[in-house]
Amino acid sequence: MTTHRIALIPGDGIGQEVTPAACQVLDAVGKRHGIEFRYDKFDWSCRRYAETGAMMPADGLDRIRGHDAIFLGAVGDPAVPDHVSLWGLLIPIRRGFRQYVNLRPVKVFEGVQSPVRGAESLDLVVVRENVEGEYGEIGGRLNRGFPEEMAVQESVFTRAGTTRIAEYAFALAATRRNHVTSATKSNGIVHTMPFWDEIVAETAGRHPDVEWRAEHIDALCAKVVLDPGRFDVIVGSNLFGDILSDLTAAVAGSIGIAPAANLNPERDFPSMFEPVHGSAPDIAGRGIANPLGAIWTAALLLDHLDHPDAARDLERAIAAVLAKTPVRTPDLGGTATTVEFTRALLEQLP
């Protein structure tokens, strides 16, 4: 029996509802594969911020540093500004644990209707640089409240950071369909994006078996909608990868099914796994949240912890419940509750 310690952060909104579903599925898959999960639950959230003035304690990273992985449900509440919740929890974990790869697979499952015509063959992965780029801390505001008030935000692209995310994308493409698309905007952003393009081109030279091309982000977004099946691995900066992740998830049918992994590939630190959908306060507490994003995220966790067979079993169960049953949550046009959908998926596990 292999045992893993998981730092569990349900967070806010529907995170409190989909996280138990993911744990239930993890435990069921683990039982079949000789894997045991031990969960240490942390109340880090916007509720905690309202009570204490901090999303997590000052020694939060030290408390979860020794875990095998981190599972996060969702973060965000209308009462707390988004930049407060994000910079108080998610970004400190991502940067403190060098989780520089944000991995977001996207596919159209049989039984899920995409809003985009011809998207049935969509099966891609967005590889997003996760710790620098446009989401930098350098900058500030001056003359607040006066007519000449100004704000400055600096983007930071390093050779090391850009090289390692490009290397990850090309190596991943070599295990898939051997094609990388690099998201850029070097015709308008005159310094950082040409720098990005140069390093991606250098990286491509070390992977001659992988085809690649650069696409300006505006044209790329249009092509993802018009011809989504053409893409394999898309690599982008922090901002571009963030935007593309949500766009591609919507093209696949629902942002509620999209998973994400924040990876430290060297495994010097724990990696963090979180569904893309956010806290969804408009439906929180109603029991109708789609747990599929969290469950698919659990499959990414299994794969990262070196249990590929268990991950495949879970992915097959996801595909089976969508292809073979009519069970759907409201975001997919059905009436099933979170609990009902989870139960139906458990029944599909081999």
C-alpha positions as CSV (number, residue, x, y, z in Angstrom):
1,M,0.0,0.0,0.0
2,T,1.4,3.4,-1.0
3,T,0.3,6.3,1.2
4,H,0.2,10.0,0.1
5,R,-0.4,13.0,2.3
6,I,-2.5,15.6,0.6
7,A,-2.9,19.2,1.8
8,L,-6.6,19.9,1.2
9,I,-7.7,23.5,0.8
10,P,-11.4,23.5,-0.1
11,G,-11.4,27.3,-0.2
12,D,-14.6,29.2,-1.1
13,G,-17.9,28.8,-2.8
14,I,-18.3,25.6,-4.7
15,G,-14.8,24.5,-3.7
16,Q,-16.5,23.3,-0.5
17,E,-18.8,21.1,-2.6
18,V,-16.5,19.7,-5.4
19,T,-13.5,19.0,-3.1
20,P,-15.3,16.2,-1.2
21,A,-16.4,14.7,-4.5
22,A,-12.8,14.6,-5.7
23,C,-11.6,13.0,-2.5
24,Q,-14.4,10.4,-2.6
25,V,-13.3,9.5,-6.2
26,L,-9.6,9.5,-5.3
27,D,-10.3,7.1,-2.4
28,A,-12.3,4.8,-4.6
29,V,-9.6,4.7,-7.3
30,G,-6.9,4.4,-4.7
31,K,-8.5,1.4,-3.1
32,R,-8.4,-0.4,-6.5
33,H,-4.7,0.4,-7.0
34,G,-3.3,0.0,-3.5
35,I,-3.1,3.7,-2.8
36,E,-4.1,5.4,0.4
37,F,-4.7,9.2,0.7
38,R,-4.4,11.0,4.0
39,Y,-5.9,14.5,3.9
40,D,-4.9,17.4,6.1
41,K,-7.6,20.0,5.7
42,F,-6.8,23.7,5.9
43,D,-9.4,26.5,6.2
44,W,-7.5,29.0,4.1
45,S,-10.1,31.0,2.3
46,C,-11.9,34.4,2.0
47,R,-13.9,33.5,5.1
48,R,-10.6,33.2,7.0
49,Y,-9.6,36.5,5.5
50,A,-12.8,38.2,6.8
51,E,-12.1,36.7,10.3
52,T,-8.4,37.2,10.6
53,G,-7.2,39.6,7.8
54,A,-5.2,36.9,6.1
55,M,-6.0,34.2,3.5
56,M,-3.6,31.9,5.2
57,P,-1.2,32.1,8.2
58,A,2.2,33.6,7.9
59,D,3.8,30.1,8.2
60,G,1.3,28.6,5.7
61,L,3.9,27.4,3.2
62,D,5.9,25.7,5.9
63,R,2.8,23.8,7.0
64,I,2.2,22.2,3.6
65,R,5.8,22.0,2.4
66,G,6.1,18.3,3.4
67,H,3.0,17.1,1.7
68,D,3.0,15.0,-1.4
69,A,0.6,17.3,-3.2
70,I,-1.9,20.2,-2.6
71,F,-5.5,20.0,-3.7
72,L,-7.3,23.3,-3.9
73,G,-11.1,23.6,-4.4
74,A,-11.6,27.3,-5.4
75,V,-10.8,30.7,-4.1
76,G,-12.9,33.9,-4.3
77,D,-15.8,35.7,-2.7
78,P,-17.6,38.9,-3.8
79,A,-16.8,40.5,-0.4
80,V,-13.1,40.2,-1.0
81,P,-11.3,41.9,-3.9
82,D,-10.0,39.2,-6.3
83,H,-6.4,40.6,-6.2
84,V,-6.5,40.2,-2.4
85,S,-7.6,36.6,-2.5
86,L,-5.3,35.7,-5.3
87,W,-2.1,37.3,-3.9
88,G,-3.0,36.1,-0.5
89,L,-3.1,32.4,-1.3
90,L,-2.7,31.1,-4.8
91,I,0.3,33.1,-6.0
92,P,2.3,32.7,-2.8
93,I,1.9,28.9,-3.1
94,R,2.7,28.9,-6.8
95,R,5.8,31.1,-6.5
96,G,7.0,29.8,-3.1
97,F,7.0,26.2,-4.4
98,R,8.3,27.1,-7.9
99,Q,5.2,25.7,-9.6
100,Y,6.2,27.3,-12.9
101,V,4.1,25.0,-15.1
102,N,0.4,25.5,-15.2
103,L,-0.9,22.6,-17.1
104,R,-4.5,22.6,-18.5
105,P,-5.7,19.7,-20.7
106,V,-8.8,20.4,-22.8
107,K,-10.9,17.9,-24.8
108,V,-14.4,17.5,-26.1
109,F,-15.8,14.3,-24.6
110,E,-18.4,12.2,-26.4
111,G,-21.7,13.1,-25.0
112,V,-20.8,16.8,-24.3
113,Q,-22.0,19.3,-26.8
114,S,-19.5,22.0,-27.7
115,P,-21.0,25.5,-28.5
116,V,-18.5,25.6,-31.4
117,R,-19.3,23.8,-34.7
118,G,-16.6,21.3,-35.6
119,A,-15.0,21.1,-32.2
120,E,-15.5,17.3,-31.8
121,S,-11.8,16.6,-32.4
122,L,-10.6,19.2,-29.9
123,D,-7.8,17.6,-27.7
124,L,-5.1,19.9,-26.6
125,V,-3.0,21.1,-23.7
126,V,-2.4,24.6,-22.7
127,V,1.0,25.0,-21.0
128,R,1.1,28.3,-19.2
129,E,4.1,30.0,-17.6
130,N,3.0,30.3,-14.0
131,V,5.3,32.5,-11.9
132,E,6.5,35.5,-13.9
133,G,5.5,37.3,-17.1
134,E,2.7,39.8,-16.9
135,Y,1.7,38.9,-13.4
136,G,4.7,40.7,-11.9
137,E,5.0,42.5,-8.6
138,I,7.0,45.4,-9.9
139,G,5.1,48.6,-10.3
140,G,2.8,50.9,-8.3
141,R,0.4,53.8,-8.3
142,L,1.2,57.5,-8.0
143,N,-1.0,60.5,-7.2
144,R,-4.0,58.6,-6.1
145,G,-7.2,60.5,-6.3
146,F,-5.8,63.3,-8.4
147,P,-6.4,63.9,-12.2
148,E,-2.8,62.9,-13.0
149,E,-3.1,59.6,-11.1
150,M,-1.2,56.8,-12.8
151,A,-0.5,53.1,-12.5
152,V,2.6,51.2,-13.7
153,Q,2.8,47.4,-14.0
154,E,6.0,45.8,-15.2
155,S,6.1,42.5,-17.0
156,V,9.1,40.3,-16.2
157,F,10.4,37.7,-18.7
158,T,13.6,35.9,-17.8
159,R,15.7,33.7,-20.0
160,A,15.6,30.9,-17.4
161,G,11.8,31.2,-16.9
162,T,11.0,31.3,-20.6
163,T,13.4,28.5,-21.5
164,R,12.1,26.1,-18.9
165,I,8.4,26.5,-19.9
166,A,9.2,26.2,-23.6
167,E,11.3,23.0,-22.9
168,Y,8.4,21.6,-20.9
169,A,6.0,22.3,-23.8
170,F,8.2,20.7,-26.5
171,A,8.9,17.7,-24.3
172,L,5.2,17.2,-23.7
173,A,4.4,17.6,-27.4
174,A,6.8,14.8,-28.2
175,T,4.6,12.5,-26.1
176,R,1.5,13.6,-28.0
177,R,1.1,14.7,-31.6
178,N,4.5,16.5,-32.0
179,H,3.2,20.0,-32.5
180,V,3.6,23.2,-30.4
181,T,1.9,26.5,-31.0
182,S,3.5,29.5,-29.2
183,A,1.2,32.3,-28.2
184,T,2.9,35.7,-28.8
185,K,2.2,39.3,-29.6
186,S,5.6,40.4,-30.9
187,N,4.1,42.8,-33.5
188,G,2.8,45.1,-30.8
189,I,4.7,44.3,-27.5
190,V,8.1,45.4,-28.6
191,H,10.5,44.0,-25.9
192,T,9.1,41.0,-24.0
193,M,7.4,39.2,-26.8
194,P,10.3,39.2,-29.3
195,F,12.4,37.9,-26.4
196,W,9.8,35.2,-25.9
197,D,9.9,34.3,-29.6
198,E,13.6,34.1,-29.7
199,I,13.8,31.7,-26.8
200,V,11.0,29.5,-28.1
201,A,12.8,29.3,-31.5
202,E,16.0,28.4,-29.7
203,T,14.2,25.7,-27.8
204,A,12.6,24.4,-31.0
205,G,16.1,23.8,-32.4
206,R,16.7,21.3,-29.6
207,H,13.5,19.4,-30.6
208,P,13.8,18.8,-34.3
209,D,11.1,16.1,-34.3
210,V,8.5,18.5,-33.0
211,E,6.8,20.9,-35.5
212,W,6.0,24.4,-34.2
213,R,4.7,27.8,-35.1
214,A,4.1,31.1,-33.4
215,E,0.7,32.7,-33.5
216,H,-0.3,36.2,-32.4
217,I,-2.7,35.9,-29.5
218,D,-5.6,37.7,-31.1
219,A,-5.4,35.5,-34.3
220,L,-4.8,32.5,-32.2
221,C,-8.0,33.0,-30.2
222,A,-9.9,33.3,-33.4
223,K,-8.4,30.0,-34.8
224,V,-9.1,28.2,-31.5
225,V,-12.8,28.9,-32.2
226,L,-12.8,28.4,-35.9
227,D,-10.6,25.3,-36.1
228,P,-10.0,24.0,-32.6
229,G,-9.0,20.5,-33.7
230,R,-5.7,21.7,-35.3
231,F,-4.0,22.3,-32.0
232,D,-1.9,20.0,-29.9
233,V,0.2,21.8,-27.3
234,I,-0.2,25.6,-26.9
235,V,2.5,27.4,-24.8
236,G,1.9,30.9,-23.5
237,S,3.0,33.5,-21.0
238,N,1.2,33.9,-17.7
239,L,-1.5,36.2,-19.1
240,F,-1.9,34.6,-22.5
241,G,-2.0,31.1,-21.1
242,D,-4.6,32.2,-18.5
243,I,-6.9,33.6,-21.2
244,L,-6.4,30.7,-23.6
245,S,-7.2,28.2,-20.8
246,D,-10.6,29.6,-20.2
247,L,-11.3,30.1,-23.9
248,T,-10.5,26.5,-24.8
249,A,-12.4,25.1,-21.8
250,A,-15.5,27.0,-23.0
251,V,-15.0,25.7,-26.5
252,A,-14.9,22.2,-25.0
253,G,-18.4,22.7,-23.6
254,S,-18.1,24.0,-20.1
255,I,-15.5,25.7,-17.9
256,G,-16.9,23.5,-15.1
257,I,-15.2,20.4,-16.5
258,A,-11.7,21.9,-16.9
259,P,-8.8,20.7,-14.7
260,A,-5.5,22.4,-13.9
261,A,-2.2,21.5,-12.3
262,N,0.4,23.9,-10.9
263,L,3.6,21.8,-11.3
264,N,7.1,21.9,-9.9
265,P,8.5,19.4,-12.4
266,E,11.7,18.9,-10.4
267,R,9.6,17.8,-7.4
268,D,11.7,19.9,-5.0
269,F,8.3,21.2,-3.7
270,P,4.8,19.9,-3.7
271,S,2.7,20.6,-6.8
272,M,-0.9,22.0,-6.5
273,F,-4.0,20.8,-8.3
274,E,-7.1,22.9,-8.8
275,P,-10.1,22.9,-11.2
276,V,-10.3,26.0,-13.4
277,H,-13.9,27.0,-12.6
278,G,-13.4,29.2,-9.6
279,S,-15.7,29.6,-6.6
280,A,-18.9,30.3,-8.6
281,P,-20.7,32.2,-5.8
282,D,-23.9,32.4,-7.9
283,I,-24.5,28.7,-7.5
284,A,-22.6,28.0,-4.3
285,G,-24.6,26.2,-1.6
286,R,-27.2,24.8,-4.0
287,G,-25.6,21.4,-4.5
288,I,-25.6,21.7,-8.3
289,A,-21.9,22.4,-9.0
290,N,-20.3,20.2,-11.6
291,P,-17.6,18.1,-9.8
292,L,-16.0,16.9,-13.1
293,G,-13.4,19.6,-13.1
294,A,-12.2,18.7,-9.6
295,I,-12.4,15.0,-10.5
296,W,-10.4,15.4,-13.7
297,T,-7.9,17.4,-11.6
298,A,-7.6,14.4,-9.3
299,A,-6.6,12.4,-12.3
300,L,-3.8,14.9,-13.0
301,L,-2.7,14.5,-9.3
302,L,-2.6,10.7,-9.7
303,D,-0.5,10.9,-12.8
304,H,1.9,13.4,-11.1
305,L,2.3,11.0,-8.1
306,D,3.4,8.3,-10.5
307,H,0.1,6.3,-10.6
308,P,-0.6,6.5,-14.4
309,D,-2.8,3.4,-14.4
310,A,-5.0,4.8,-11.7
311,A,-5.1,8.1,-13.6
312,R,-6.2,6.3,-16.8
313,D,-8.9,4.4,-15.0
314,L,-10.3,7.7,-13.7
315,E,-10.2,9.4,-17.1
316,R,-12.0,6.4,-18.6
317,A,-14.7,6.7,-15.9
318,I,-15.1,10.4,-16.8
319,A,-15.5,9.5,-20.5
320,A,-17.9,6.7,-19.7
321,V,-20.2,8.6,-17.5
322,L,-20.5,11.3,-20.2
323,A,-20.8,8.9,-23.2
324,K,-23.0,6.2,-21.6
325,T,-25.3,7.9,-19.2
326,P,-27.7,10.9,-19.3
327,V,-26.4,12.2,-16.0
328,R,-25.5,15.9,-16.3
329,T,-25.3,18.8,-14.0
330,P,-27.0,22.1,-15.0
331,D,-24.0,23.6,-16.7
332,L,-24.1,20.7,-19.2
333,G,-27.9,21.0,-19.7
334,G,-29.0,18.4,-17.1
335,T,-30.6,18.4,-13.6
336,A,-28.2,16.2,-11.6
337,T,-26.8,17.4,-8.3
338,T,-23.1,17.3,-7.4
339,V,-23.7,14.1,-5.4
340,E,-25.7,12.4,-8.1
341,F,-23.1,13.1,-10.7
342,T,-20.3,11.8,-8.4
343,R,-22.3,8.6,-7.7
344,A,-22.8,8.0,-11.4
345,L,-19.1,8.4,-12.1
346,L,-18.1,6.1,-9.3
347,E,-20.3,3.4,-10.9
348,Q,-18.2,3.7,-14.1
349,L,-14.9,3.0,-12.3
350,P,-13.4,-0.3,-13.5
